[in-house]
Amino acid sequence: MTKTPKRRLATNLIHAGRIRTNLDENAEALFLTSGFVYENAELAEAVFANQVPHFQYSRFANPTVSMLEGRLAEIEGAEACRCTATGMAAVHSAMLCHLKAGDRVVAARALFGSCHWIVSTLLPQYGIEAVFVDGTDLNAWAAALSTKTAMVLLETPSNPMLEIVDLHAVCEMAHQAGALVVVDNVFATPLLQRPMEFGADIVVYSATKHMDGQGRVLGGAVLGRKQWIDEVYQPFFRNTGPAMSPFNAWVILKGLETMGLRVAAQSANAAKVADFLAEEKKISRSLYPFRPDHPAQNLAMAQMSAGGTIVAFEVKGGKDAAFRMMNEFQIISISNNLGDTKSLATHPATTTHMRIGPEERAKLGISDGIVRLSVGLEDVDDLLDDLGIALAAV
């Protein structure tokens, strides 16, 4: 018998995880149902006793959501996946299902604002020790992980300053400390970086971003080893209910079909935008992982296959100048979302990272002049014109 060759990424983005019904539909079926029925009471008993596989309730599992989970697991190279209502539900549930009072968490300081709040504010309320480190400093990681630790949380590239964390080195130190490593891989996407290949245990996503990629629905994903998903994550997920809507799962499945094309084109646009901004006199710095002036370009290129869709830059003149520029945009929109086909700009100090406070922002290098730009699919020359005209008003 001829062995079926392993399918490649572009094919898996379209076909992986499909559950086709006896109606032989081409598009994935949308199962808008809260519950499922059983032929008899004995079957219901057997299903709830985990003796017979059968969908029970869409808070536990749903066929449309299961298709998305299967597809994401294949794309990521993970054994299992569970999809959640939002990206923050993914981060929160991946951490709280595993942690208990008395545990210790070490996190990179450069986190999305809500992730930072979970570590700095929520976890200590449950008696969990939280320690922040400079994610780019391996000595800081080594010192923090010299003590027994339950979990490590990091994102690379980070939001919004695009810091790069050495995944292989941090995962090795974390495992020696007894920790599971959770990586928020939203900026890189599973197309440009696979953290599990460098030792990560759990990868989390906001599927709202590049996976939907068209600003339509919310969603999240938690990926890891099947045993951990089944024995640790699933009981928490089943009983606390951060389930994804089947409709949202269906929309994200459709988004995945074009994700490879979109991310490649957006990354190419972002690289050109970063180069353009680096030459602008009213910009003090342009940050992009694959630019030669990025402090961790070599590491970024070792971990990622492209620089991604996000550019961060600093406008001279602080908040007033940044606001003046943003208010002049005609094509780029002001929004705190990212990974969209439309180019979106946000001012982190007054939006996504407002609540971590000025002292913490200073540690992260988030000045009042920093703007995060999620580069879309518009003609890149139109984006450069839009930026140039807006900067002329500063």
Summary of the structure (lengths in Angstrom):
residues: 394
radius of gyration: 21.6
end to end distance: 68.1
largest distance: 74.2
contacts: 1361
relative contact order: 0.12
helix: 44%
strand: 15%
